[in-house]
Amino acid sequence: MKKWSVSQTISILTGVTVAMMIGLIVLRRLFGQFMDKTAWELSVELIAVIAIVTMNKYWLHVPLSYRWQTHGLFWNVCWLGLLLVFINGGVFIGSYFVNTKFVPGIEAVVMSLLVGFYEESFFRGIILGQLVHNFKGRHRIVNAVLVSSVLFGLMHAGHFFDNFGQSGINTTLQIGYAICLGVYFSAVTLRTGSLFWPMVMHATFDLPSFYLEFAEHANILSGSMSGEELMISLVSDAVHYLPVLLIGLWLVRKSQLAEIHHANQAWVN
């Protein structure tokens, strides 16, 4: 792992995030010229997976764990994420039976797994690990969680510029709830010492929207909103995602630092 100052760490990782975002925008626009939407989305995510694996292997060398076994009390840490898995999995199954389209279902599963792997490996693995390694002081864990989650939200700002067809207001809302989810996924990673469960939670969270997108050939976040609809969306997101953020922060509270250090010794030392 790289040993940088705090300011260097934030600057370099922010630069890497922006570079990744720009690269994805360019690839989406380029591939969109000669591929259908499903093909270029899957292709770009596959390239993103290869890019982050290569970057970590040959440059950053952040130890990443994908074991399904976990440190600590699994149910106490993961109950909220597993609830999201069951809810979103149920939505996917319900959508499948309504649409009864097999191929888009397979495409959505593959897409969700690719996104879950690359985004969790990048933000909850490489970036969070490097931040924990280089941050100091009694608030190092919380600060690392917050910075990595803000960078995760920033990554979604790429939808302002790519050809996903996502509206600006929906992208803004997505940045907000991505930060909240990022805090919780970071907490699960730190408490379990593994990226496996955040990957499963993330992939399942994305699965219904990808299925509806591939089955209906439309982005469910493409529509504009009236003032009333925007207010309803803001209240709905606050009710749904602020508790997720607060639970994430609770999971990395001071009394849990010893367990977090034990589960992530390669990052902390």
C-alpha positions, 0 to 999 in steps of 0.5 A: 500500500502507498504511504502518503500524507493525508492531503496527498491521499485525498488529492490522489484518490480524488484524481483517480476517481475523476479519471475513472469517471471521465474514462467511463463517460468517454467509453460510454459515448464511444461504444454507444456509436456502434453498439446497442445500449445493453452491449455497451453498458456491459462492455464498459463495466467489464473494462472498469473491472479490468481497470481497477484490478490492474491498477491495484495489482501494479500500482496501489497494492491494497489488500482486498478480501472477498471471503464470505466468512466474516469477523464479528457478529454478522447479523448485528452488522448486516441485517439492514443490507440483507433486508435490502437484498430481500426487498430488491430481490423480491422486486426483481422477481416480481418484475420478471414475472410481470415482464416474463423476459428471460434474456434481459433478466440474465443481462441484468444479473451480469450487469449488477454483478459487474457493477457490484464487483467494480464499485465495491472493489474500487470504493470500499476496497482500494479507496477506503483501504488506502484512506484508512491506511494513511489517515491518523487520529481517533477519527481516522475510521469515520473520516475514511468512511465519509471521504470514500462515500463522498467520492462514491457519490461524486462518481455518479455525477458522470451521468450528467455527461454520459449517454445513459439518458438520466435526467439531471435532477435524478442524477443529483438525487442519486448522488445523495443516496449513493453517499448514504449507501456508501457509508453503510457499505463501508461500515459493513466492509470494515466490520466484516473485513470482507467485500463479499457482503457489500458486493452482494448488497450492492448488486441486489440493490441495482438489480431491479432497475437494470432489469426494467431498463434492459426489458423495457429499453428505457432508463427509469431515471430519465424522466423530469419532475415537477416541483411537487414530484421533486419534493416527494422524491426528496422526502422519500429519499430522506426517509429511506436513506438517511437512516441507512447513513446513520446506521452506517455511522453507528456501526463504526462508532468508537466502541467498535474500533478494536473490532474494526482494527482486528478485522482490517489489520492490513489496512490499519497497520 
